Amino acid sequence: MISITQNLETPPFTALVDPDCAALLRHSDLAPPPPSDTKLAWQVASSRGAVKDRLLKEDTVRIVLIAANSETDPLLRDLVRNIDSLCGRAWMHVVLVTGDRVAPPLLAQLRHFASWSILALPCRADELSEIVLEAAAKAADQHRLAMLSTAIRAEAEDLLIRTRNIVGALQNAGTPAALGNLVSIADRMSGGAGQPEAAPIAPAQRAAAPAPQRSRSAADQDFLTPEEAGRNWVRTMIELCSSRQNFFPDGLFSDPAWDMLLDLTYARLAGKRVSVSSLCIASRVPATTALRRIGDLVAEGLATRVRDENDGRRVFVDLTDDGFARMLAYIDNVRGTFAIDRHSAARKA
């Protein structure tokens, strides 16, 4: 027979085999189909515990072969318990290899996975090949669907941002305030788009969001609390930066670090936190560029990364006290400049 051995070379996707399962297949004199048929590199895990460890770290595993006879199998139970943390859970196909009758509790465990199949021993070599080829096809389809879903979500988010900007331009031109309903609908849609966290509204998204405070008179502004006034001015500055793209080519005034500082300042004044992923979206630049700018802010002592205590996979970005103080000082300077202009205009009137 052809033995199952580790193959660390191409192809890039993997079929990971539980060592107990590999022993059963060898005992039955069975070998998997060649990599040229499945486009998968077959690898036997060093231990049963290593199966879970690799699935928590690698998203290239397409098929997992596990030997289990009941729902109490330690490896199967551990994978189900950590299903949400498995990197490739959206497309991973589990092949359960068993020599016993599959009871309903065992089937209930399998239904936690995106797709699964059962290989009952003893079986013929062609039956093993058939089930593995089918598993590879299902995993590939699930992967394509997951990637397509991600692309569609990104396009939808971009469309929502552009919609807010268009509505904002129309509102600033004096069109009916009822257009704000479109923004509200867009906000509800983006809030239910299946994001892993409740991200704050990006600066470009806020550009056209209804801002009741902006409609207040200058005198009304004087009665705002310091926190409300601060948020109002930060929002205005965000809108001023974002509205430029309504008149000039998109990307001409790319200033991700400043957009991030404004977003972080608004979030702190509003008592919210901003995750790394949300901040990258807010910057409206490629993720690699955004991550570099976050690194620049951290290196300059203006921001800091803080891991979420409740979810170790999520990292927040917070302004440092020095960064927040600098932003408040700048905002006060801007407010003072506008106040001088306003009083000068009043005297002329």
Order of alpha helices (4+ residues) and beta strands (2+ residues): beta-alpha-alpha-beta-alpha-beta-alpha-beta-alpha-beta-alpha-alpha-alpha-alpha-alpha-alpha-beta-alpha-alpha-beta-beta-alpha
